């Protein structure tokens, strides 16, 4: 059956000389993998240029529930990016966060709230000229709401440490090494009150941003074992160094 849905490109890999396998987070079906044939053909209804990290797509797909691989009939850009593909900072963020999403989003069930959050977040990133350097920190925190690991904010105002294992703020230093120190915890606490409009007001040094990012990655890796090594992290650090 042919279905229409919006989608967000998470990953693609070459399948043959003229085909790819695209992993897409869809509005209607959750995470799906599709064989896309003839992407380099002149008459194809699907062009390879639309399958870039976190591109926002309108899709017509052949959908059969329970099948590991379906097919795409047509794929077009839903919201054209004006700056993200051409700005090295924004494109690096997209590649990095696409890798995170590819490894975290496993459910073949729709989640309209999560889909809209990702869709509108990257639409905003494309349009904004302020706060770009903080976008990934904010995004990683806000996405925990949808992944079921949102930090417990109890005692946030009076705590000195954030325990990565227990996902909560605490006044005493944990006995294990997986926590944020006092300084990084204070910076992390500020993230909770940030939105699109004031990301640029979050003032960090390069080293503070790197350390906070690493702790957020550690947090994800503790709660999602499948994340493992992030290949895009090295490039991201170089761009924002």
C-alpha angles and dihedrals in degrees: 000000000000113000133181121224142149116246144187118218112234104167143348134193132186112259101176138339091289104020140068137189109232124196109208133179102223130198093224104038109020117229113005136170120217136189106225112197130198096012091157096047120111093225097042119124088218123060124200091227092073093060099082126131111291096351110162111236144190108214141191107197139178099236126193115169115238095021115126094213126031129173135248120228097186136358125188135169109269097191114015113224114230100190112004098085092046102041110082092208095051095041090050089052090050093051092048096047092043088058091050092048093045090056098041105040106075104143119111089204127096120254108184094187093054092044093052091046093055093040095051095039093060093041086057094046090054093053102040126089095185132070096014093137090059099041097095093050091052093043094051091052096046093046091060086073090068096039095056097245101095108150118257104249094199109126091009093135096051102034130105101194140039113218108216094196096052095032093227142108118252137184094218127065111256117244091231125067097242102098142092118257121237096271097046090043090057090051092046090053090058091059092068093070098045125105138172092283099055106031088112090061092066100098115201135160117235092255092048091051092049093048094047091048091051091051091050089051090049088052091053093045091053093053098034110042092183092069095080118153117003109218094193095055096085093055092046091053091050092051094050097038 
